[in-house]
Amino acid sequence: MQIPAGIVGNEFAEVEVRDGDGRPVGDAAVEVRIDQAGNSPRLRVEDLESGRVRFFDALELETLVWLPEGHLRSLLDPSADRWREDS
């Protein structure tokens, strides 16, 4: 399955989607790929600055879509977890 390549970004962050051959497109702080190594396809998201990787299955992605706006905003505050020693 070929994945369209591209970058989505704003003044706060950029997200890079690589093509089906894994070729990067430009510079980005976050890389997004489809991972086929698990039981089912999932989204692999890597912070290129820290190397931290998260995988999201379909249920987790659907939850993000249905999350109330206030809950989503609280998740977007990087001071809550990003710079903590134990995160």
C-alpha positions in Angstrom: 0.0 0.0 0.0 1.5 3.4 -1.0 1.2 6.2 1.6 1.0 9.7 0.3 4.0 11.8 1.3 3.7 15.2 2.7 4.2 17.6 5.7 1.5 19.1 7.8 2.6 22.0 10.0 1.9 25.2 11.7 3.9 27.6 13.9 4.1 25.1 16.7 4.9 21.8 15.0 5.4 20.0 11.8 4.5 16.4 11.0 6.1 14.5 8.2 4.5 11.5 6.4 6.9 9.4 4.5 6.0 7.7 1.2 5.6 3.9 0.9 9.3 3.4 0.3 10.2 5.3 3.5 11.7 8.3 1.7 11.6 11.5 3.8 10.1 14.7 2.5 11.8 17.8 3.9 12.6 18.4 7.6 10.1 17.8 10.4 10.2 17.4 14.1 7.7 14.5 14.1 7.7 11.6 11.7 4.5 9.6 11.0 4.4 6.2 9.3 2.1 3.2 9.0 3.5 0.3 11.0 2.6 -3.2 9.8 4.7 -5.2 12.3 2.0 -5.7 14.9 -1.2 -7.7 14.8 -2.9 -5.0 12.7 -1.7 -1.7 11.0 -1.1 1.1 13.4 0.3 4.6 13.2 3.9 5.0 14.3 4.7 8.5 15.5 8.3 9.5 16.4 9.6 12.7 17.9 12.8 13.2 15.9 14.4 15.4 18.5 14.0 13.0 21.4 13.7 9.7 19.5 10.6 8.8 21.5 8.1 6.6 19.6 4.4 6.0 20.2 2.1 3.6 18.3 -1.6 4.3 17.8 -4.1 1.7 16.8 -7.5 2.5 15.2 -9.3 2.7 18.5 -6.8 5.2 20.0 -7.0 7.3 16.8 -10.8 7.2 16.9 -10.6 8.3 20.6 -8.6 11.4 19.6 -11.3 12.3 17.1 -14.1 12.0 19.6 -12.2 13.6 22.5 -14.0 16.8 23.7 -12.1 20.0 22.8 -11.2 20.8 26.4 -9.6 17.4 27.0 -7.6 17.7 23.8 -6.4 21.2 24.8 -5.1 19.9 28.1 -3.1 17.3 26.2 -1.5 19.9 24.1 0.2 21.7 27.0 3.8 20.5 26.8 4.7 21.8 30.3 2.4 19.1 31.8 4.7 16.2 30.8 7.2 17.0 28.1 10.0 18.5 30.2 9.5 16.4 33.3 12.4 14.1 34.3 10.1 11.1 34.9 8.2 11.3 31.5 
